[in-house]
Amino acid sequence: MSGAQAPVAGVRLDVWLWAARFFKTRALARQAVEGGKVQVGGQGAKPSRALRVGDALTVRRGEELFELRVLGLSDQRGPAPVARLLYEESEASRVAREQAAAERRAAAAGYRPPASKPDKRARRLIQALGDLDAL
């Protein structure tokens, strides 16, 4: 695989996802593509699909959804600042992702279930609160 020696006409989709640091290993990138978590131009793709500059991608990683446009091709994994130059995320995608992350953080910081069953005093308080709804 040649990285910076010659201009690359097309790179395998799974290799590009690995090089752009969306997945930690190429095997994980291949599994995501085969599992339908990656779409190119709104359609499912195979891991061996040749990716070109200007292609539109949709990548679902966990609960995050990325809408990208390919700006550069690479078949070598480099540092994160270099990998970030390989794609451009749409503004709507970035805002939606940040909002969903904030909602998940707020939900995690909210209700915490008790560590054990309520004791006799707590049960009576719960019952008393329940009676307020009947009024």
QUIVEN-V615407 format. One record per run of one state. SS is the DSSP state (@ for helix, = for strand, . for the rest). FROM is the first residue (numbers start at 1). LEN is the number of residues. Records with the same first field share a line. If there is no record, write none. Layout:
SS=FROM-LEN / FROM-LEN
This chain:
.=1-10 / 20-6 / 35-3 / 41-2 / 45-5 / 52-4 / 62-2 / 71-9 / 90-1 / 110-10 / 133-3
==11-2 / 38-3 / 43-2 / 50-2 / 56-6 / 64-7 / 87-3
@=13-7 / 26-9 / 80-7 / 91-19 / 120-13
